[in-house]
């Protein structure tokens, strides 16, 4: 995360220069700093959640790939079995014809 550094003293001074009382400027600067820290913490939480979601998505994709591979192998085995049975029957019919 690339965030700018917030200078609460500089912010309070700008408020005071604009006519805000020093006490109000200090409170405002403290509150803004607290909000910015919460937002930054929320961004970090969002990044952690995104990483967890990506890891889960990768796991689901890997599991699904494994299931697909198993199904393809099973289907190919069944096709081979049917083909062998068909070859046997064709050979039997050809022997009966000749």
N, C-alpha and C positions, 0 to 999 in steps of 0.2 A: 504494500500500500504506500502510495506517495502522497503524503499530506504536508501542507505548509504548517509551520510553527506559529501558534497563536500567542501573541504578546499581550497579555491582559493589562499590563501596566500602560503600554502604549495606547491600547484601546480606551482605557479609563481616562488617560490624559486628553485624548481627542474628544471624549464626551465632555470633560470639564471645560476644555477650550471652547466647546460649542454651547456652554452655558448650563450644563447639568451640574448639580451639586456634587462635590467630591464623594460624599457618602453614597448617593444614588449611583454615581459612575462606578464606584468600587463594587457595589452589589451587582450592577448590571454586568460588569466584566467577569465577576466570579460565576454568575449564572450562565453566561455565554460559554465560558471555559468548561463548565460542567456539562452543558449540552453538547459541546464539541467532543468532549471525551466519551460521552455516551454514544454519539454517532460513530466515532472511530471504533469503539468497542463493538457496535452493531455491525460495522463493516467486517471486522475480524471474525465475528460470529458467522456472518454470511459467507465468508470465505471458507471457514471450517465446514459449514453445512454443505457448501458446494463441493468441497473435496470429498466429504462422506458420500454425497449423492453420486459423484463420479465413480467412487470405489464400488459402491453397490451396483451401479449400472454396469461397470466392467465385470463384476461377478455374475450378474444375471446373464450378460452376453456370453461369458465363458460357459456357464451352465447350459444355456440354450444351444450353444455350438456343440457341446458334448452330447446333448439329447438328439440333436439333428444328426450328428455323425452316427450315433447308435441306431437311429431309425433307418438311415440310409444303408448301413451295414446289414441290418435285419431284412430290409426290403430286397437288397441285392441277393442275400441268401435265399429268400423265398423265390425270387426270379430264377436263380440258378437251379433250385430244386424243381420248379415247374418246367424249366427248359430240359432238364435231365429226364423227367418223366415223359415229356413230349417226345424227346429223341428216342426213348425206349419204345414208346407206342408206335412211332413212325417206323422204327426198325422192325417191329413185330408185323406191322401191316405190310411192309415191303417184302418180308420173308413169306408171308401168306400169299402175296400176289405172284411171286416168282416161283 
